[in-house]
Amino acid sequence: MNGRSLFARFVLFQLIGIVILLTISLIVIHALRMRTESKLKYELAGQAKNIIDIYISSLEKSLENIINSYAEWTKLYRKTVKNDVRWLKETMGTDIQINSQFASYGIIGKNGQIIFGKDVILTKSERKKLLQKIKKHFKISSKIKHPLVFFCTKNGKYFLVAAAPLSSDTGVVLSYITMFFAKDISHISSTIHRFNHFLSGRCSSTKVTALYVKPLLNIDEQPIGYIAVEASNAFYTFVSRLSGITYYFIAGVLAYFLFTVAGLYIFRKTVFNAYQGMLECLTQIGITGSTTCRHIDRLSKRSDELGEIARKLKEITERIKDSIVRDPLTRLFNRRYCRESLSMALEWAKRYDKPLSIGMIDIDNFKRVNDTYGHLVGDQVLICLAHRLKRVLRRSDYLCRVGGEEFVFVMPETDLDTAFKVAERLRNAIETYVCETTSGGVKITISIGIATSTKDDTYETLIVRADRALYMAKRMGKNRVCTIRE
């Protein structure tokens, strides 16, 4: 065996070793690329689902708030039954909040006719189907829990519609006469149209990739369109870069792994940058959520001992938080929570240019109750009042006890006129209510001061203005609602 044959065998063994290393490297890189791509798709699909769900939920909440303000109103029911169209026009037609936020709204009679409305988008057949759904989901004298929500389309536009039967101030159904509000979601119509074509097979030649697709169900619970979040260009850039990384890895093997560390660093950096880029693209949609214990929430999802500890810590944290922000007597939020939450709500209102109103409540002649029946009965009256106020308040509002017989309720996205209506409903509900105590029934009344925030307001200034309005209500004879416009 001469030197040439030894050299040939050496070269052959080297070539075989390099081929084996290259083959293993290619298999590993391909598996890693597929796994990374699949994992990113899965994580982004989950975030896309949350984004769409939060977006639809925010629209439904806005509709539910306005439904609670108008449909749950005894006076509106009486005026509608009397066919007082003039009053309806003066009340709803001039309401800046509903006319600016909703593309269509109206009141539908028992036979499907429009009693009053603006730019009604529902056809006669859709109105009849809506009334059938209303009769099926709501019973006379029952409480309204949630309005009926569905999608509809007209003239190429898509709308989210909420409807509920007219009811009393406390949410008890009085009639099958139905009120509806529709919110225009045409700002995402291009995405809707594109995915309608894609899902119906008319766009087969175009590459369309969706991380998550949500159907828009009409009154018949049939899809009339789809909302979807697509994979961004950063995702495809990331996949193409993975192919380039393959060649870098092969070069590293041919150089006896001298550049392996550099290649792995480039791979890691590329994956991280692409992943961050995709998250920023999703964040730009404008719908984000945050938690105060994000790290604990992430650890609590683990199935090992660390996850068990995190879950217990999370439970303890929630208990401590509840004891800090709750009033021990009424179980309402306390003054500390009122200050923190109202300060945050004010910042949110200023940032997004939204109205924010608060109401300050004081029990009229409460000292007389304590002097007549004793402090034990006084505490029972406070508990009874808290329960009654919570039942009458809208779901979007929250109530805090800030003093002995003083309460504050916060109304996000509510202007002064709407806040006055809400406060008047509270005052009337307490005036007609009897608190049951160990000493028998006790009747009380309340006075309310209303204030709406301005761009220069702080927690203190807004509270002071509401307190001044409350003082006006007391001076004018109590058992009334007063507002201050500034």
C-alpha positions as semicolon CSV with decimal commas, in nm:
position;residue;x (nm);y (nm);z (nm)
1;M;0,000;0,000;0,000
2;N;0,175;0,313;-0,120
3;G;0,141;0,669;0,003
4;R;-0,102;0,760;-0,273
5;S;-0,346;0,485;-0,171
6;L;-0,315;0,590;0,194
7;F;-0,382;0,950;0,097
8;A;-0,677;0,835;-0,115
9;R;-0,818;0,635;0,172
10;F;-0,767;0,930;0,406
11;V;-0,942;1,159;0,165
12;L;-1,218;0,902;0,120
13;F;-1,267;0,865;0,496
14;Q;-1,267;1,245;0,531
15;L;-1,526;1,277;0,254
16;I;-1,741;1,004;0,412
17;G;-1,714;1,176;0,753
18;I;-1,801;1,514;0,605
19;V;-2,098;1,366;0,417
20;I;-2,224;1,200;0,734
21;L;-2,178;1,522;0,933
22;L;-2,346;1,725;0,660
23;T;-2,636;1,482;0,640
24;I;-2,688;1,486;1,015
25;S;-2,654;1,865;1,017
26;L;-2,911;1,906;0,739
27;I;-3,154;1,673;0,916
28;V;-3,107;1,856;1,248
29;I;-3,144;2,201;1,089
30;H;-3,449;2,099;0,891
31;A;-3,613;1,952;1,203
32;L;-3,521;2,262;1,402
33;R;-3,658;2,491;1,130
34;M;-3,987;2,300;1,110
35;R;-4,021;2,288;1,488
36;T;-3,942;2,659;1,528
37;E;-4,181;2,758;1,249
38;S;-4,456;2,539;1,392
39;K;-4,404;2,671;1,746
40;L;-4,409;3,032;1,631
41;K;-4,725;2,972;1,430
42;Y;-4,891;2,810;1,732
43;E;-4,793;3,091;1,972
44;L;-4,889;3,365;1,728
45;A;-5,219;3,192;1,650
46;G;-5,303;3,199;2,021
47;Q;-5,219;3,569;2,044
48;A;-5,414;3,641;1,726
49;K;-5,718;3,464;1,876
50;N;-5,688;3,675;2,192
51;I;-5,660;3,992;1,986
52;I;-5,974;3,917;1,784
53;D;-6,167;3,802;2,093
54;I;-6,066;4,116;2,287
55;Y;-6,158;4,334;1,990
56;I;-6,503;4,176;1,949
57;S;-6,553;4,179;2,329
58;S;-6,475;4,552;2,347
59;L;-6,731;4,620;2,073
60;E;-6,992;4,404;2,251
61;K;-6,919;4,582;2,582
62;S;-6,976;4,920;2,421
63;L;-7,308;4,799;2,278
64;E;-7,407;4,639;2,609
65;N;-7,344;4,965;2,797
66;I;-7,572;5,166;2,572
67;I;-7,838;4,892;2,584
68;N;-7,824;4,902;2,966
69;S;-7,861;5,280;2,957
70;Y;-8,170;5,285;2,735
71;A;-8,341;4,946;2,716
72;E;-8,345;4,912;3,097
73;W;-8,548;5,232;3,147
74;T;-8,913;5,228;3,251
75;K;-8,977;5,577;3,117
76;L;-8,855;5,478;2,769
77;Y;-9,092;5,181;2,771
78;R;-9,392;5,399;2,865
79;K;-9,313;5,657;2,599
80;T;-9,268;5,386;2,337
81;V;-9,599;5,218;2,424
82;K;-9,769;5,557;2,387
83;N;-9,594;5,590;2,048
84;D;-9,443;5,922;2,159
85;V;-9,207;5,956;1,861
86;R;-9,139;6,321;1,940
87;W;-9,002;6,232;2,283
88;L;-8,793;5,950;2,132
89;K;-8,641;6,192;1,880
90;E;-8,562;6,446;2,150
91;T;-8,408;6,182;2,377
92;M;-8,219;5,955;2,137
93;G;-8,195;6,163;1,822
94;T;-8,004;6,436;2,006
95;D;-7,785;6,204;2,215
96;I;-7,431;6,283;2,098
97;Q;-7,287;5,963;2,243
98;I;-7,507;5,717;2,053
99;N;-7,517;5,918;1,730
100;S;-7,137;5,940;1,716
101;Q;-7,064;5,580;1,815
102;F;-7,338;5,385;1,637
103;A;-7,418;5,376;1,267
104;S;-7,774;5,256;1,319
105;Y;-8,022;5,216;1,602
106;G;-8,395;5,190;1,652
107;I;-8,697;5,045;1,829
108;I;-8,885;4,756;1,666
109;G;-9,255;4,700;1,733
110;K;-9,415;4,364;1,807
111;N;-9,503;4,316;1,438
112;G;-9,158;4,405;1,308
113;Q;-9,239;4,768;1,223
114;I;-8,994;5,047;1,303
115;I;-9,135;5,273;1,575
116;F;-8,830;5,499;1,574
117;G;-8,483;5,464;1,428
118;K;-8,184;5,605;1,247
119;D;-8,048;5,453;0,922
120;V;-8,210;5,116;0,998
121;I;-7,993;4,840;0,846
122;L;-8,215;4,543;0,936
123;T;-8,455;4,420;0,668
124;K;-8,813;4,333;0,754
125;S;-8,739;3,959;0,751
126;E;-8,435;4,013;0,976
127;R;-8,646;4,215;1,218
128;K;-8,906;3,937;1,237
129;K;-8,635;3,678;1,299
130;L;-8,489;3,905;1,565
131;L;-8,826;3,928;1,743
132;Q;-8,854;3,548;1,736
133;K;-8,508;3,521;1,892
134;I;-8,598;3,781;2,154
135;K;-8,913;3,587;2,251
136;K;-8,709;3,268;2,274
137;H;-8,426;3,410;2,485
138;F;-8,619;3,651;2,709
139;K;-8,936;3,595;2,910
140;I;-9,172;3,862;3,037
141;S;-9,096;3,955;3,403
142;S;-8,752;3,789;3,384
143;K;-8,420;3,972;3,429
144;I;-8,201;4,066;3,133
145;K;-7,855;3,919;3,177
146;H;-7,699;3,995;2,840
147;P;-7,835;4,147;2,518
148;L;-7,864;3,942;2,197
149;V;-7,556;4,004;1,978
150;F;-7,507;3,913;1,609
151;F;-7,355;4,044;1,285
152;C;-7,523;4,170;0,972
153;T;-7,415;4,318;0,639
154;K;-7,559;4,584;0,412
155;N;-7,420;4,752;0,100
156;G;-7,083;4,581;0,145
157;K;-7,048;4,701;0,505
158;Y;-7,044;4,486;0,817
159;F;-7,213;4,572;1,146
160;L;-7,213;4,429;1,499
161;V;-7,569;4,447;1,636
162;A;-7,692;4,421;1,997
163;A;-8,063;4,398;2,083
164;A;-8,275;4,361;2,397
165;P;-8,644;4,393;2,486
166;L;-8,758;4,705;2,668
167;S;-8,747;4,656;3,043
168;S;-8,776;4,836;3,374
169;D;-8,510;5,031;3,557
170;T;-8,402;4,711;3,732
171;G;-8,375;4,510;3,409
172;V;-8,708;4,321;3,427
173;V;-8,854;4,253;3,080
174;L;-9,179;4,449;3,028
175;S;-9,249;4,391;2,659
176;Y;-9,117;4,226;2,344
177;I;-9,080;4,567;2,184
178;T;-8,709;4,555;2,101
179;M;-8,433;4,815;2,095
180;F;-8,120;4,759;1,886
181;F;-7,789;4,938;1,827
182;A;-7,545;4,861;1,541
183;K;-7,173;4,945;1,531
184;D;-6,997;4,978;1,195
185;I;-6,687;4,756;1,168
186;S;-6,608;4,855;0,810
187;H;-6,254;4,961;0,908
188;I;-6,162;4,591;0,885
189;S;-6,377;4,526;0,576
190;S;-6,076;4,467;0,347
191;T;-5,965;4,179;0,565
192;I;-6,323;4,048;0,581
193;H;-6,369;4,060;0,201
194;R;-6,035;3,900;0,133
195;F;-6,104;3,606;0,359
196;N;-6,459;3,570;0,231
197;H;-6,316;3,514;-0,117
198;F;-6,044;3,287;0,014
199;L;-6,278;3,066;0,214
200;S;-6,530;3,040;-0,070
201;G;-6,259;2,922;-0,315
202;R;-6,265;3,231;-0,539
203;C;-5,914;3,332;-0,441
204;S;-5,729;3,000;-0,484
205;S;-5,449;3,152;-0,693
206;T;-5,354;3,400;-0,422
207;K;-5,147;3,296;-0,122
208;V;-5,345;3,379;0,192
209;T;-5,225;3,259;0,532
210;A;-5,427;3,323;0,846
211;L;-5,307;3,272;1,199
212;Y;-5,667;3,269;1,324
213;V;-6,008;3,306;1,154
214;K;-6,331;3,397;1,337
215;P;-6,670;3,363;1,158
216;L;-6,924;3,647;1,176
217;L;-7,260;3,487;1,256
218;N;-7,586;3,653;1,153
219;I;-7,927;3,631;1,322
220;D;-7,967;3,277;1,180
221;E;-7,628;3,182;1,327
222;Q;-7,490;3,142;0,974
223;P;-7,152;3,292;0,874
224;I;-7,177;3,604;0,657
225;G;-6,806;3,683;0,671
226;Y;-6,485;3,621;0,857
227;I;-6,237;3,827;1,058
228;A;-5,880;3,704;1,041
229;V;-5,528;3,794;1,144
230;E;-5,274;3,711;0,876
231;A;-4,914;3,607;0,917
232;S;-4,698;3,915;0,869
233;N;-4,417;3,959;0,615
234;A;-4,173;3,918;0,902
235;F;-4,284;3,555;0,930
236;Y;-4,196;3,475;0,568
237;T;-3,872;3,670;0,603
238;F;-3,793;3,455;0,902
239;V;-3,854;3,130;0,708
240;S;-3,635;3,244;0,417
241;R;-3,358;3,337;0,659
242;L;-3,373;2,989;0,803
243;S;-3,280;2,852;0,460
244;G;-2,982;3,087;0,450
245;I;-2,876;2,968;0,793
246;T;-2,860;2,614;0,654
247;Y;-2,580;2,714;0,419
248;Y;-2,394;2,887;0,700
249;F;-2,416;2,567;0,900
250;I;-2,281;2,358;0,608
251;A;-1,989;2,599;0,571
252;G;-1,918;2,556;0,940
253;V;-1,906;2,175;0,905
254;L;-1,673;2,195;0,603
255;A;-1,439;2,417;0,809
256;Y;-1,435;2,151;1,085
257;F;-1,691;2,338;1,297
258;L;-1,466;2,647;1,339
259;F;-1,767;2,871;1,278
260;T;-2,026;2,664;1,467
261;V;-2,053;2,905;1,758
262;A;-2,089;3,203;1,523
263;G;-2,352;3,021;1,321
264;L;-2,555;2,930;1,626
265;Y;-2,532;3,291;1,747
266;I;-2,659;3,421;1,412
267;F;-2,938;3,162;1,417
268;R;-3,047;3,260;1,767
269;K;-3,028;3,631;1,692
270;T;-3,225;3,594;1,370
271;V;-3,500;3,391;1,539
272;F;-3,526;3,638;1,826
273;N;-3,541;3,945;1,602
274;A;-3,801;3,788;1,375
275;Y;-4,013;3,682;1,669
276;Q;-3,994;4,030;1,824
277;G;-4,085;4,185;1,492
278;M;-4,396;3,969;1,460
279;L;-4,509;4,057;1,813
280;E;-4,469;4,428;1,734
281;C;-4,679;4,384;1,420
282;L;-4,957;4,227;1,624
283;T;-4,932;4,497;1,890
284;Q;-4,984;4,767;1,627
285;I;-5,340;4,645;1,582
286;G;-5,405;4,844;1,901
287;I;-5,564;4,574;2,120
288;T;-5,338;4,473;2,408
289;G;-5,385;4,325;2,750
290;S;-5,162;4,336;3,056
291;T;-5,149;4,171;3,396
292;T;-4,976;4,273;3,717
293;C;-4,844;3,919;3,783
294;R;-4,741;3,814;3,434
295;H;-4,439;3,614;3,551
296;I;-4,643;3,427;3,809
297;D;-4,917;3,361;3,555
298;R;-4,662;3,210;3,318
299;L;-4,507;2,989;3,588
300;S;-4,851;2,874;3,709
301;K;-4,907;2,701;3,374
302;R;-4,622;2,459;3,439
303;S;-4,711;2,106;3,550
304;D;-4,414;2,059;3,787
305;E;-4,354;2,160;4,149
306;L;-4,263;2,515;4,047
307;G;-4,602;2,552;3,879
308;E;-4,780;2,426;4,194
309;I;-4,595;2,683;4,407
310;A;-4,679;2,959;4,159
311;R;-5,050;2,865;4,164
312;K;-5,061;2,875;4,544
313;L;-4,875;3,208;4,546
314;K;-5,122;3,345;4,293
315;E;-5,417;3,234;4,510
316;I;-5,264;3,396;4,821
317;T;-5,196;3,715;4,625
318;E;-5,558;3,734;4,514
319;R;-5,680;3,692;4,873
320;I;-5,447;3,964;5,001
321;K;-5,551;4,193;4,719
322;D;-5,920;4,134;4,797
323;S;-5,870;4,215;5,165
324;I;-5,682;4,535;5,078
325;V;-5,933;4,679;4,828
326;R;-6,264;4,568;4,986
327;D;-6,472;4,733;5,259
328;P;-6,521;4,468;5,532
329;L;-6,885;4,567;5,603
330;T;-7,044;4,610;5,259
331;R;-6,785;4,413;5,053
332;L;-6,773;4,708;4,814
333;F;-6,445;4,853;4,693
334;N;-6,290;5,086;4,952
335;R;-6,143;5,437;4,937
336;R;-5,794;5,309;4,849
337;Y;-5,922;5,117;4,549
338;C;-6,135;5,416;4,448
339;R;-5,832;5,645;4,442
340;E;-5,610;5,403;4,246
341;S;-5,871;5,286;3,994
342;L;-6,018;5,632;3,935
343;S;-5,670;5,779;3,879
344;M;-5,601;5,509;3,619
345;A;-5,942;5,563;3,458
346;L;-5,870;5,936;3,433
347;E;-5,539;5,871;3,257
348;W;-5,712;5,631;3,016
349;A;-5,988;5,884;2,945
350;K;-5,734;6,159;2,870
351;R;-5,521;5,936;2,649
352;Y;-5,809;5,814;2,433
353;D;-6,021;6,131;2,461
354;K;-6,315;5,949;2,622
355;P;-6,570;6,086;2,871
356;L;-6,556;5,973;3,234
357;S;-6,816;6,055;3,497
358;I;-6,844;5,984;3,869
359;G;-7,127;6,012;4,118
360;M;-7,096;6,081;4,492
361;I;-7,378;5,940;4,706
362;D;-7,474;6,036;5,060
363;I;-7,759;5,886;5,266
364;D;-8,003;6,155;5,373
365;N;-8,051;6,189;5,751
366;F;-7,849;5,876;5,827
367;K;-7,766;6,001;6,177
368;R;-8,138;5,986;6,253
369;V;-8,138;5,615;6,160
370;N;-7,851;5,545;6,400
371;D;-8,009;5,751;6,676
372;T;-8,352;5,586;6,632
373;Y;-8,258;5,221;6,572
374;G;-7,897;5,192;6,685
375;H;-7,570;5,139;6,501
376;L;-7,636;4,768;6,439
377;V;-7,944;4,852;6,232
378;G;-7,743;5,135;6,072
379;D;-7,488;4,880;5,952
380;Q;-7,769;4,662;5,817
381;V;-7,905;4,960;5,624
382;L;-7,560;5,025;5,473
383;I;-7,533;4,662;5,362
384;C;-7,885;4,668;5,219
385;L;-7,815;4,993;5,034
386;A;-7,491;4,856;4,888
387;H;-7,668;4,547;4,753
388;R;-7,947;4,755;4,603
389;L;-7,712;5,000;4,432
390;K;-7,502;4,718;4,285
391;R;-7,812;4,555;4,137
392;V;-7,931;4,875;3,971
393;L;-7,590;4,997;3,846
394;R;-7,478;4,915;3,493
395;R;-7,235;4,626;3,450
396;S;-6,964;4,860;3,325
397;D;-6,975;5,079;3,638
398;Y;-6,836;5,005;3,983
399;L;-6,921;5,125;4,332
400;C;-6,692;5,217;4,623
401;R;-6,759;5,304;4,988
402;V;-6,539;5,604;5,070
403;G;-6,681;5,707;5,410
404;G;-6,939;5,624;5,675
405;E;-7,248;5,678;5,460
406;E;-7,072;5,811;5,150
407;F;-7,028;5,616;4,829
408;V;-6,870;5,688;4,491
409;F;-6,965;5,514;4,166
410;V;-6,745;5,542;3,854
411;M;-6,892;5,544;3,500
412;P;-6,629;5,494;3,226
413;E;-6,707;5,623;2,876
414;T;-7,013;5,810;3,005
415;D;-7,090;6,175;2,942
416;L;-7,266;6,407;3,187
417;D;-7,617;6,365;3,043
418;T;-7,601;5,985;3,047
419;A;-7,447;5,992;3,395
420;F;-7,740;6,203;3,517
421;K;-7,985;5,943;3,383
422;V;-7,796;5,662;3,557
423;A;-7,787;5,857;3,885
424;E;-8,156;5,941;3,864
425;R;-8,233;5,572;3,817
426;L;-8,029;5,492;4,131
427;R;-8,201;5,762;4,334
428;N;-8,547;5,642;4,229
429;A;-8,457;5,278;4,304
430;I;-8,359;5,368;4,662
431;E;-8,655;5,601;4,719
432;T;-8,901;5,320;4,639
433;Y;-8,711;5,052;4,832
434;V;-8,752;4,935;5,192
435;C;-8,445;4,803;5,376
436;E;-8,533;4,499;5,582
437;T;-8,355;4,499;5,921
438;T;-8,391;4,326;6,257
439;S;-8,603;4,623;6,368
440;G;-8,834;4,603;6,065
441;G;-8,844;4,792;5,739
442;V;-8,646;5,116;5,714
443;K;-8,695;5,361;5,427
444;I;-8,416;5,595;5,326
445;T;-8,336;5,840;5,046
446;I;-8,008;5,945;4,890
447;S;-7,862;6,259;4,736
448;I;-7,619;6,234;4,444
449;G;-7,365;6,475;4,298
450;I;-7,241;6,413;3,941
451;A;-6,921;6,540;3,777
452;T;-6,758;6,463;3,441
453;S;-6,381;6,476;3,390
454;T;-6,191;6,732;3,185
455;K;-5,843;6,704;3,033
456;D;-5,695;6,891;3,331
457;D;-5,866;6,689;3,605
458;T;-5,691;6,487;3,873
459;Y;-5,845;6,249;4,123
460;E;-5,871;6,525;4,382
461;T;-6,026;6,788;4,154
462;L;-6,285;6,549;4,015
463;I;-6,383;6,427;4,362
464;V;-6,407;6,788;4,490
465;R;-6,638;6,881;4,201
466;A;-6,863;6,581;4,264
467;D;-6,868;6,670;4,635
468;R;-6,976;7,026;4,548
469;A;-7,258;6,887;4,337
470;L;-7,361;6,663;4,629
471;Y;-7,358;6,966;4,860
472;M;-7,591;7,146;4,615
473;A;-7,828;6,849;4,622
474;K;-7,832;6,860;5,004
475;R;-7,900;7,235;5,012
476;M;-8,183;7,205;4,757
477;G;-8,380;6,968;4,978
478;K;-8,205;6,629;4,952
479;N;-8,332;6,320;4,766
480;R;-8,219;6,462;4,431
481;V;-7,939;6,455;4,172
482;C;-7,728;6,763;4,095
483;T;-7,453;6,814;3,838
484;I;-7,175;7,065;3,788
485;R;-7,062;7,149;3,436
486;E;-6,704;7,267;3,403
